[in-house]
Amino acid sequence: MKPIIDHIQITVKNLDEAEVFYDQLMPILGFDLNKKSKGSVPAYEFDVIEYYHPNLIIGINSPRSAFKNEEVHRRKPGSLHHLAFKADSQEEVDEAYAALLKTKTKIVAPPQLYPQHGEHYYALFFKDPGGIKLEIVFENR
């Protein structure tokens, strides 16, 4: 077996607000919005929006009503610390940054070298509307 991730499902705080954000982000990452789908799983009390790419499916899920008022914290056990997308060059990271600046994305740290993560680790950090930390990274190894 190859260690390839097929899909990731992330529970977001507000599905409608997150959809607006992810509809802007996914094309920057190479996803085709024409391949976006929506569904509902009443038995488990959630709605889902999935973004399809031949390499990965990313789904965003509505929260269960019992948890809808909880704050996102990436250091809680079981939480997603952050999700990093691999770029092919520093220029791609910079282009993504320029595109994100045209949206209401909360930039945590602009593109730069992060030697604490590796000598050639060049990344951009930002958050979705609910506070989930995301990254676009290029590392010239």
N, CA, C and O of each residue as an XYZ file, in Angstrom:
564
protein
N       0.838     -1.189      0.000
C       0.000      0.000      0.000
C       0.877      1.244      0.000
O       1.954      1.254      0.597
N       0.413      2.286     -0.669
C       1.116      3.566     -0.667
C       0.496      4.469      0.399
O      -0.720      4.450      0.587
N       1.315      5.261      1.101
C       0.764      6.153      2.132
C       0.172      7.419      1.508
O       0.728      8.510      1.632
N      -0.963      7.248      0.838
C      -1.631      8.370      0.182
C      -2.977      8.596      0.866
O      -3.733      7.649      1.082
N      -3.270      9.822      1.199
C      -4.548     10.150      1.827
C      -5.602     10.277      0.733
O      -5.406     10.999     -0.245
N      -6.713      9.578      0.901
C      -7.817      9.618     -0.057
C      -8.701     10.845      0.176
O      -9.018     11.584     -0.756
N      -9.090     11.046      1.435
C      -9.952     12.191      1.742
C      -9.765     12.632      3.189
O      -9.308     11.876      4.047
N     -10.135     13.879      3.419
C     -10.091     14.478      4.749
C     -11.442     15.137      4.976
O     -11.930     15.871      4.116
N     -12.045     14.879      6.126
C     -13.301     15.528      6.508
C     -12.995     16.415      7.718
O     -12.467     15.942      8.724
N     -13.326     17.681      7.613
C     -13.068     18.640      8.688
C     -14.407     19.215      9.145
O     -15.186     19.713      8.331
N     -14.666     19.146     10.430
C     -15.873     19.776     10.970
C     -15.585     21.249     11.187
O     -14.641     21.618     11.886
N     -16.406     22.078     10.584
C     -16.246     23.533     10.683
C     -17.301     24.096     11.620
O     -18.312     23.449     11.896
N     -17.060     25.291     12.101
C     -17.979     25.917     13.058
C     -19.298     26.330     12.399
O     -20.372     26.128     12.966
N     -19.208     26.909     11.200
C     -20.379     27.407     10.485
C     -20.241     26.994      9.025
O     -19.400     27.537      8.308
N     -21.046     26.047      8.578
C     -20.900     25.477      7.246
C     -21.124     26.515      6.143
O     -20.397     26.521      5.149
N     -22.106     27.379      6.303
C     -22.374     28.390      5.268
C     -21.204     29.354      5.118
O     -20.782     29.652      4.001
N     -20.684     29.840      6.233
C     -19.541     30.753      6.218
C     -18.295     30.050      5.660
O     -17.541     30.628      4.878
N     -18.099     28.815      6.070
C     -16.940     28.051      5.602
C     -17.026     27.781      4.105
O     -16.007     27.806      3.417
N     -18.213     27.527      3.598
C     -18.363     27.263      2.159
C     -17.893     28.448      1.329
O     -17.228     28.265      0.309
N     -18.226     29.646      1.748
C     -17.776     30.842      1.027
C     -16.245     30.878      1.001
O     -15.644     31.124     -0.045
N     -15.627     30.635      2.142
C     -14.163     30.634      2.234
C     -13.549     29.538      1.371
O     -12.668     29.812      0.557
N     -14.009     28.292      1.542
C     -13.413     27.171      0.819
C     -13.683     27.239     -0.687
O     -12.889     26.735     -1.481
N     -14.798     27.860     -1.080
C     -15.037     28.087     -2.517
C     -13.981     29.020     -3.112
O     -13.685     28.933     -4.303
N     -13.419     29.897     -2.307
C     -12.344     30.781     -2.770
C     -10.992     30.089     -2.688
O     -10.146     30.272     -3.563
N     -10.781     29.294     -1.640
C      -9.492     28.640     -1.429
C      -9.245     27.484     -2.393
O      -8.152     27.371     -2.947
N     -10.221     26.642     -2.597
C      -9.997     25.408     -3.350
C      -9.475     25.631     -4.778
O      -8.581     24.898     -5.199
N      -9.982     26.595     -5.534
C      -9.388     26.822     -6.865
C      -7.916     27.257     -6.787
O      -7.129     26.922     -7.672
N      -7.545     27.989     -5.750
C      -6.142     28.384     -5.559
C      -5.279     27.134     -5.406
O      -4.130     27.109     -5.846
N      -5.840     26.096     -4.778
C      -5.115     24.851     -4.534
C      -5.233     23.849     -5.687
O      -4.676     22.753     -5.619
N      -5.956     24.226     -6.744
C      -6.068     23.350     -7.908
C      -7.343     22.526     -7.981
O      -7.460     21.658     -8.847
N      -8.301     22.774     -7.098
C      -9.571     22.069     -7.135
C     -10.517     22.746     -8.124
O     -10.489     23.967     -8.278
N     -11.345     21.960     -8.788
C     -12.336     22.451     -9.736
C     -13.679     22.523     -9.016
O     -14.207     21.495     -8.593
N     -14.236     23.725     -8.873
C     -15.507     23.873     -8.157
C     -16.665     23.174     -8.866
O     -17.704     22.930     -8.254
N     -16.499     22.850    -10.149
C     -17.531     22.093    -10.856
C     -17.635     20.665    -10.323
O     -18.613     19.968    -10.594
N     -16.636     20.234     -9.570
C     -16.642     18.886     -9.001
C     -16.981     18.901     -7.512
O     -16.781     17.906     -6.815
N     -17.486     20.015     -7.036
C     -17.924     20.147     -5.644
C     -19.287     19.461     -5.504
O     -20.128     19.550     -6.399
N     -19.495     18.781     -4.381
C     -20.784     18.149     -4.137
C     -21.246     18.441     -2.720
O     -20.449     18.783     -1.846
N     -22.540     18.299     -2.512
C     -23.130     18.512     -1.190
C     -23.969     17.304     -0.821
O     -24.567     16.654     -1.679
N     -23.999     17.018      0.466
C     -24.801     15.910      0.942
C     -25.225     16.116      2.375
O     -24.804     17.061      3.043
N     -26.063     15.217      2.829
C     -26.563     15.272      4.198
C     -26.619     13.851      4.746
O     -26.974     12.908      4.038
N     -26.261     13.718      6.023
C     -26.319     12.420      6.684
C     -27.146     12.612      7.960
O     -26.593     12.779      9.047
N     -28.480     12.587      7.815
C     -29.350     12.846      8.965
C     -29.106     11.923     10.154
O     -29.237     12.351     11.301
N     -28.758     10.678      9.904
C     -28.542      9.727     11.005
C     -27.408     10.172     11.916
O     -27.393      9.835     13.100
N     -26.457     10.928     11.368
C     -25.333     11.414     12.164
C     -25.361     12.936     12.338
O     -24.389     13.540     12.791
N     -26.482     13.534     11.972
C     -26.730     14.953     12.173
C     -25.626     15.849     11.582
O     -25.059     16.693     12.275
N     -25.333     15.642     10.271
C     -24.415     16.579      9.634
C     -24.662     16.705      8.141
O     -25.116     15.783      7.463
N     -24.340     17.884      7.678
C     -24.313     18.173      6.251
C     -22.849     18.233      5.858
O     -21.991     18.561      6.678
N     -22.565     17.917      4.606
C     -21.184     17.900      4.134
C     -21.090     18.533      2.757
O     -21.986     18.390      1.925
N     -19.994     19.230      2.537
C     -19.640     19.756      1.223
C     -18.287     19.162      0.893
O     -17.347     19.277      1.680
N     -18.177     18.526     -0.270
C     -16.921     17.894     -0.651
C     -16.348     18.548     -1.896
O     -17.056     18.846     -2.858
N     -15.037     18.761     -1.843
C     -14.277     19.322     -2.953
C     -13.399     18.201     -3.506
O     -12.552     17.656     -2.798
N     -13.610     17.866     -4.772
C     -12.914     16.736     -5.373
C     -11.740     17.188     -6.232
O     -11.852     18.124     -7.023
N     -10.623     16.507     -6.061
C      -9.446     16.625     -6.922
C      -8.966     15.184     -7.129
O      -9.127     14.364     -6.226
N      -8.385     14.849     -8.278
C      -7.931     13.471     -8.481
C      -6.956     12.971     -7.402
O      -6.840     11.765     -7.188
N      -6.264     13.884     -6.732
C      -5.308     13.480     -5.696
C      -5.875     13.464     -4.288
O      -5.289     12.850     -3.397
N      -7.010     14.129     -4.069
C      -7.518     14.285     -2.701
C      -8.932     14.847     -2.709
O      -9.266     15.710     -3.520
N      -9.747     14.351     -1.806
C     -11.072     14.925     -1.568
C     -11.033     15.575     -0.192
O     -10.604     14.963      0.786
N     -11.489     16.829     -0.130
C     -11.583     17.522      1.158
C     -13.053     17.824      1.403
O     -13.728     18.441      0.578
N     -13.532     17.374      2.557
C     -14.913     17.632      2.928
C     -14.967     18.535      4.141
O     -14.140     18.444      5.048
N     -15.956     19.407      4.138
C     -16.220     20.220      5.331
C     -17.599     19.809      5.843
O     -18.562     19.722      5.080
N     -17.671     19.561      7.135
C     -18.892     19.069      7.761
C     -19.451     20.099      8.733
O     -18.712     20.864      9.352
N     -20.766     20.099      8.849
C     -21.395     20.928      9.874
C     -21.157     20.285     11.231
O     -20.996     19.068     11.321
N     -21.135     21.098     12.293
C     -20.946     20.516     13.632
C     -22.237     19.893     14.143
O     -23.329     20.265     13.713
N     -22.108     18.964     15.043
C     -23.269     18.422     15.742
C     -23.821     19.547     16.617
O     -23.049     20.327     17.175
N     -25.124     19.637     16.742
C     -25.736     20.759     17.467
C     -25.208     20.886     18.896
O     -25.108     21.999     19.411
N     -24.873     19.787     19.535
C     -24.361     19.833     20.910
C     -23.009     20.536     20.998
O     -22.616     20.994     22.071
N     -22.290     20.623     19.863
C     -20.943     21.203     19.866
C     -20.838     22.517     19.089
O     -19.750     23.086     18.996
N     -21.932     23.003     18.537
C     -21.866     24.150     17.626
C     -21.351     25.436     18.262
O     -20.899     26.327     17.543
N     -21.405     25.558     19.562
C     -20.916     26.772     20.220
C     -19.507     26.637     20.786
O     -18.984     27.577     21.383
N     -18.893     25.474     20.601
C     -17.530     25.283     21.096
C     -16.536     26.017     20.203
O     -16.732     26.145     18.994
N     -15.482     26.486     20.822
C     -14.420     27.155     20.084
C     -13.453     26.133     19.499
O     -13.199     25.086     20.095
N     -12.925     26.449     18.336
C     -11.895     25.615     17.731
C     -10.597     25.852     18.489
O     -10.217     26.997     18.735
N      -9.924     24.779     18.857
C      -8.590     24.907     19.450
C      -7.757     23.745     18.950
O      -8.065     22.586     19.226
N      -6.708     24.053     18.219
C      -5.907     23.031     17.564
C      -5.075     22.195     18.517
O      -4.454     21.223     18.088
N      -5.040     22.537     19.785
C      -4.252     21.773     20.748
C      -5.115     20.845     21.604
O      -4.596     20.190     22.508
N      -6.434     20.775     21.334
C      -7.286     19.822     22.042
C      -6.990     18.427     21.513
O      -6.777     18.258     20.313
N      -6.973     17.429     22.382
C      -6.801     16.057     21.893
C      -7.855     15.742     20.836
O      -9.032     16.067     20.994
N      -7.414     15.107     19.764
C      -8.319     14.738     18.678
C      -8.544     15.828     17.656
O      -9.213     15.600     16.649
N      -7.997     17.011     17.895
C      -8.195     18.133     16.969
C      -7.169     18.121     15.846
O      -6.079     17.565     15.979
N      -7.537     18.736     14.760
C      -6.609     18.955     13.665
C      -5.712     20.126     14.043
O      -6.201     21.239     14.235
N      -4.414     19.893     14.152
C      -3.487     20.972     14.508
C      -3.412     21.980     13.375
O      -3.616     23.174     13.592
N      -3.124     21.516     12.180
C      -3.212     22.339     10.975
C      -3.123     21.421      9.772
O      -2.722     20.262      9.884
N      -3.498     21.948      8.634
C      -3.478     21.190      7.386
C      -2.589     21.946      6.417
O      -2.828     23.121      6.139
N      -1.558     21.273      5.896
C      -0.591     21.916      5.003
C      -0.731     21.362      3.588
O      -0.827     20.152      3.383
N      -0.742     22.273      2.621
C      -0.800     21.917      1.208
C       0.557     22.187      0.588
O       1.162     23.233      0.825
N       1.030     21.245     -0.202
C       2.363     21.314     -0.794
C       2.335     22.082     -2.110
O       1.568     21.758     -3.016
N       3.177     23.096     -2.201
C       3.340     23.862     -3.429
C       4.545     23.328     -4.190
O       5.399     22.654     -3.614
N       4.615     23.630     -5.481
C       5.734     23.187     -6.309
C       6.886     24.173     -6.340
O       7.955     23.865     -6.866
N       6.671     25.374     -5.771
C       7.725     26.396     -5.796
C       7.390     27.495     -4.795
O       6.260     27.598     -4.316
N       8.387     28.310     -4.490
C       8.141     29.492     -3.660
C       7.187     30.442     -4.381
O       6.365     31.102     -3.746
N       7.297     30.508     -5.699
C       6.423     31.392     -6.475
C       4.955     30.977     -6.313
O       4.076     31.835     -6.243
N       4.688     29.673     -6.252
C       3.317     29.221     -6.036
C       2.805     29.653     -4.667
O       1.645     30.041     -4.534
N       3.651     29.590     -3.664
C       3.259     30.054     -2.329
C       2.932     31.547     -2.397
O       1.915     31.987     -1.862
N       3.790     32.320     -3.050
C       3.572     33.765     -3.179
C       2.297     34.078     -3.967
O       1.559     34.999     -3.616
N       2.039     33.315     -5.026
C       0.821     33.518     -5.819
C      -0.425     33.208     -4.996
O      -1.424     33.922     -5.083
N      -0.364     32.150     -4.202
C      -1.487     31.802     -3.330
C      -1.728     32.924     -2.318
O      -2.870     33.292     -2.042
N      -0.648     33.453     -1.778
C      -0.748     34.566     -0.823
C      -1.429     35.767     -1.472
O      -2.330     36.363     -0.881
N      -1.009     36.122     -2.676
C      -1.610     37.259     -3.388
C      -3.107     37.013     -3.623
O      -3.916     37.931     -3.483
N      -3.469     35.789     -3.975
C      -4.880     35.457     -4.198
C      -5.669     35.517     -2.891
O      -6.804     35.992     -2.869
N      -5.069     35.037     -1.808
C      -5.764     35.059     -0.510
C      -5.951     36.477      0.008
O      -6.927     36.761      0.701
N      -5.026     37.363     -0.323
C      -5.158     38.759      0.102
C      -6.382     39.426     -0.521
O      -6.882     40.418      0.009
N      -6.861     38.898     -1.629
C      -8.048     39.449     -2.304
C      -9.335     38.958     -1.653
O     -10.425     39.397     -2.020
N      -9.213     38.058     -0.698
C     -10.368     37.529      0.031
C     -10.308     38.070      1.460
O      -9.444     38.884      1.790
N     -11.219     37.618      2.290
C     -11.220     38.052      3.696
C     -10.475     37.065      4.583
O     -10.768     36.951      5.773
N      -9.521     36.358      4.011
C      -8.760     35.352      4.751
C      -7.911     35.986      5.837
O      -7.263     37.009      5.615
N      -7.919     35.374      7.012
C      -7.069     35.838      8.107
C      -5.675     35.241      7.914
O      -5.477     34.040      8.096
N      -4.721     36.080      7.549
C      -3.343     35.646      7.373
C      -2.680     35.614      8.749
O      -2.689     36.611      9.471
N      -2.111     34.472      9.105
C      -1.400     34.324     10.375
C       0.048     34.774     10.203
O       0.588     35.497     11.040
N       0.673     34.335      9.101
C       2.057     34.722      8.796
C       2.245     34.673      7.283
O       1.914     33.670      6.649
N       2.772     35.745      6.702
C       2.955     35.797      5.252
C       4.065     34.848      4.809
O       4.798     34.309      5.638
N       4.184     34.646      3.491
C       5.219     33.739      2.988
C       6.613     34.182      3.419
O       6.984     35.349      3.291
N       7.367     33.228      3.928
C       8.749     33.475      4.324
C       9.417     32.146      4.639
O       8.757     31.111      4.725
N      10.712     32.186      4.806
C      11.446     31.001      5.231
C      11.222     30.769      6.719
O      11.207     31.712      7.511
N      11.052     29.525      7.084
C      10.897     29.126      8.479
C      11.991     28.113      8.781
O      11.737     26.909      8.762
N      13.209     28.584      9.061
C      14.335     27.660      9.267
C      14.140     26.715     10.451
O      14.787     25.669     10.517
N      13.263     27.068     11.382
C      12.997     26.177     12.506
C      12.310     24.884     12.043
O      12.303     23.890     12.770
N      11.734     24.900     10.836
C      11.088     23.709     10.273
C      11.965     23.031      9.224
O      11.642     21.937      8.762
N      13.050     23.661      8.852
C      13.945     23.123      7.832
C      14.624     24.269      7.106
O      14.044     25.342      6.942
N      15.827     24.043      6.682
C      16.641     25.096      6.078
C      15.960     25.780      4.882
O      16.152     26.974      4.653
N      15.169     25.016      4.128
C      14.541     25.557      2.917
C      13.021     25.543      3.009
O      12.343     25.432      1.988
N      12.483     25.653      4.205
C      11.040     25.568      4.444
C      10.417     26.947      4.243
O      10.615     27.845      5.060
N       9.666     27.114      3.157
C       9.058     28.394      2.786
C       7.546     28.204      2.846
O       6.999     27.358      2.139
N       6.873     28.980      3.680
C       5.452     28.719      3.904
C       4.653     29.979      4.185
O       5.189     31.044      4.490
N       3.369     29.806      4.069
C       2.349     30.810      4.351
C       1.357     30.148      5.295
O       0.945     29.013      5.056
N       0.966     30.842      6.371
C       0.000     30.314      7.324
C      -1.218     31.228      7.369
O      -1.088     32.452      7.350
N      -2.410     30.619      7.428
C      -3.658     31.389      7.473
C      -4.728     30.546      8.137
O      -4.517     29.362      8.399
N      -5.881     31.152      8.413
C      -6.965     30.436      9.082
C      -8.254     30.557      8.292
O      -8.491     31.541      7.592
N      -9.079     29.530      8.424
C     -10.418     29.598      7.834
C     -11.301     30.423      8.779
O     -10.852     30.778      9.868
N     -12.530     30.732      8.396
C     -13.372     31.609      9.239
C     -13.626     31.088     10.653
O     -13.868     31.879     11.565
N     -13.575     29.775     10.846
C     -13.820     29.213     12.168
C     -12.572     29.060     13.007
O     -12.652     28.659     14.168
N     -11.407     29.377     12.431
C     -10.167     29.328     13.197
C      -9.275     28.124     12.912
O      -8.272     27.932     13.600
N      -9.615     27.312     11.917
C      -8.770     26.167     11.566
C      -7.531     26.679     10.833
O      -7.644     27.411      9.849
N      -6.347     26.289     11.317
C      -5.100     26.770     10.735
C      -4.740     25.955      9.492
O      -4.787     24.725      9.496
N      -4.382     26.677      8.432
C      -4.001     26.083      7.158
C      -2.648     26.631      6.739
O      -2.217     27.683      7.211
N      -1.985     25.910      5.852
C      -0.641     26.286      5.420
C      -0.463     25.903      3.963
O      -1.013     24.904      3.498
N       0.306     26.700      3.252
C       0.789     26.333      1.920
C       2.305     26.411      2.014
O       2.860     27.436      2.410
N       2.980     25.304      1.640
C       4.406     25.177      1.891
C       5.149     24.671      0.666
O       4.640     23.856     -0.104
N       6.362     25.172      0.507
C       7.313     24.622     -0.454
C       8.615     24.395      0.300
O       9.118     25.280      0.991
N       9.146     23.190      0.150
C      10.443     22.910      0.768
C      11.344     22.319     -0.310
O      11.099     21.226     -0.821
N      12.384     23.062     -0.638
C      13.351     22.638     -1.638
C      14.348     21.704     -0.980
O      15.287     22.157     -0.324
N      14.156     20.416     -1.146
C      15.009     19.420     -0.479
C      16.109     18.960     -1.382
O      16.922     18.124     -0.988
